[in-house]
Amino acid sequence: MSVQFIKFSTEDSIGKIILNRPDTLNSFNRLMAGEVQHALDVCTSDKNIRCVYITGEGRAFSAGQDLQEAISHDVKIADVVRESYNPIIQKIRNIEKPVICAVNGVAAGAGANIAFACDITFAAESASFIQSFSNIGLIPDSAGTFFLPRLAGLQRAAAMTMLAEKIKAQQAMEFGLIWKVLADDKLQEDALGCAKKLASMPTKGLGLTKRLFNNGLFNDLDTQLSMEEQLQQEAGNSYDHKEGVKAFLEKRKPVFKGE
């Protein structure tokens, strides 16, 4: 695929998406958002891609929306949210493959909320997160109002969004917003190592687990138990389950196909 504002490549069964507008701290314009959406579509449809990896080029992960574009007289902010950010969040959550995020610097506004929507998010020690919307009279988008209270709790979500105070990576981890903080010089190596590990695991089961987590945000207990029963059978019918059992009995390392 031809891209201008991201880098997209595949290696070791990983689809790598690198936000690539470093001169603007990887802020999103509509073209970059469209490229990210298309890359996620490729990752969804290509069965050889078994894990997605998202990070930023340069000293930032993403500063959120490019305000120069946002204040253009012919731009309606609702259109930007609907066309740029909503599809990115929906594709990250709906792709039945792990999505790993490596936050290499500041993640602000939509940039922060995209990171929080991923399945496993790492951050460099020097990285920071800020819900910058209230500083310009806006409300959190990119599912910020959905994930922040669920991950961090209502009080923390309210303080983060209303006060718009920058929080460091360590605090984000303590709040439950991200998985792990890594040394700056180890971020890409260790986070990509996690992606490589996941890309060699039973993708079918991981995808079904993700589907259950998504539905568990809404389901009552009985509905969730019923769904677990149904999807456990689907997982049990997979090649990877049979290979895992066979490898265990033969005392060898399994070779999963993601099927």
N, C-alpha and C positions, 0 to 999 in steps of 0.2 A: 504494500500500500504506500502511496505517495503522501508524505507528511511535511509540514513546514514548522509546526510549533511543538511537536513532540518527537521523541525518538522511539521507534517501535521495532523490536527484534524478537526472535525466538531462539532459545538455546536451552538444552537439557530439559526439554518439554515445558519450559517456562515462557510465557508471554511477558516481555519486559516493556513497560510503558514509562518513559522518562519525560516529565514535563520540561519543556525546553524553550522557555523565554527568560533566561537568566537575567537579562538586562532590565526586566520588569519584576524581578523576584518571582517569576513563573506565574504571574497573574493571568487569569483566564480572560481571553476574548472569545467571541463566538466561534471563530475558526478553530482555536485550540480545543474548546469544549467538544466541537464536532469530531475532531480527530481522536480525542480520547474515547468518545462514544463508539466510533468506528473500530478502534483498536479493541475495545471490550467486546464488540460484536464478533470480531475475528477470533478472539480468545474463546468465546462461547461456542462457535461453530466448528472450530478446528479441533478434532478429537486428539490430535497429537499434542496439543497444549493442555497440560494438566494442572497448571497453577499460574496465577497472574501476579506480577510484581510491579508495584507502582512506587516511583520515587521522583525526586526533582534534580535538575541540573543546577550546579552552582551553589550559592550560599543559602538558598531558601527552598522549602518544599513548594509552597504556593502562598502568595499574599492575597489570594481570593480573586474577586472580580477586578478587572481592569477598569478603574473609575473613569479614565478618559473615554472609554467606549460607553460606559453606563450613563454619562451625562450628555451624550449626544442627543440632539433635539428629536431625532427620528427613532430613538430607542425607548421602548416601554419596559420598565423593570420587570413587570409580570411576565413579559415574553422571554426575557433573559432567564428568569427562574425556570419557566416551563420548558424552554427549548435547550438550555445549556446544562443546568444543574440537576433538575429532576431526573432526566434520563440517565445521567451518570450514576446517581445513587441507586436507581432502580436496577441498572445493569450490574453494578457491584453486588447488590444483594441477591439478585435473581440468578446469576451465573452459578451453576452447581459445581464449582471448582473453588479451591481456596484462593482468596485475594489477600496478598501480603503487601503491607505498606511500610516503606522506610522513610521516615520524616527526617530529612537531613538539615533542616534549618527552620526558620519561622514558618508556621502554618496559621494563617489568619482567615477569618470569615469562612467562606465556602471551602477554602483550602483545608482548614482545620476539620470541618465537618465531613469532608470526603475521607480524610484520614480516619476519623472515628467510625465511619460506616464500613470500613474494611474488616476482614475477618480477624487478622492478627496484625497489629501495628507496632512497629519498633520506632524508637526515636533516638537520635544522637543526644548525648549529654547536653550539648549546647543548644538544642532545639527548644522552641517555645511555641505556645499556642495562645491565640487570642480570639475571642468572640467580638470582633470589631464593629459589628453592625450598629450598636447603639450610639457609637461615636458619630455616625452620620445619619441618625434618625431612622434607622431601618430595623427590621426584625430578623432573627436568625432564619436562614433558609438552608437548603441542601440537607434537609432532615435534622437540622440542629435541635429543633424543638421536639423531635421524636426521640433521638438517641441520647441526648445529654441527660434528661431526667432519668432515663432508664439505666444509663451507665454510671452516672455520678450521684444521682439523687436530686430531688426537686430544689433543695436549698442551694446546693452547689451550682446547679444549672442556672438558677435565678441570679445568683451572684456573678457567675461568669459572664452571662449575657447582658445583665443590666449594668454592671460596673465596668465591663470590658477591660478587666485587668489581665495582663499577660501572665501566664503561668508557665513555669519551667517544665521540662520533660519529666523530671522526678516527681513533681506534684501531680502531673497528669497521670502517671502510673499509679500513684497512691490513690487517686480518685477513681481508678478503674477505667479510665478513658483509653489507655493503651496497654499493651502487653508487657513491654520490656524497654529499659533504657540501656543503650550501649555506648561505649567510648566512641568519640567522633571518628577515629581512624579505624574502627572495627565495624561501624554500622553497615556498610554495604556488604562486606564479606560475610558477617554473621547473619544478617537478614536474608541475603541471597542464599546462604547455606540452608536456612530454614525453608525457603521456597524450593530449593532442590530436593530436600528431604520429602516435602509434601508432594512434589511432582512424581516421586517414585512410589508413593503410597496408593492404597486402593481408592482411586478418585470417585468411583461410584458411591461408596459408603460415605466418603467425606461430603459429597454433594447432597446426599440424602440427609445427613446430619444437619447441614446448613439449612435445608428446606424445613426441617423440624424446628430449628431455632427460630427461623423467620415466622413460622406459624405459631410457635409457642409464645410469641409476644402478644397474641390475641386469644388463643384457645383457653377454654377451661380444662381442668385436669382430665376429665373423662374423654374429652375430644382429643387431647394430646396423647393419652394412653392408647386410644384406638388408632391414631395415626402412627404411633410408634410400632404397633403390632403390624400394620399394613406395610410400612416401609422396611421393617426388619425382614419381612418375607421377601421383599424386592431385593434387599441387600443379600439375603441368603441365597437367592437364585443367581447372583452375579458370578462371573468368572473369578474375580478377585477373592471372594469368600472361599470358593472351592480351592483356589491356589493357596490361600493362607492356611487352611486346614491341612491340605496335603503337605505343605512345606513343614508345618509343625510336626506332623506325624513322622516325616522323613528326616527331621532334625537338620533342616537346611534353611537358608534365607529365602523367603518368598520372592518371586519375580512378578510383580503386579502389572497389569496392562491398563488399569483404569476403567475396566469394563465389568 
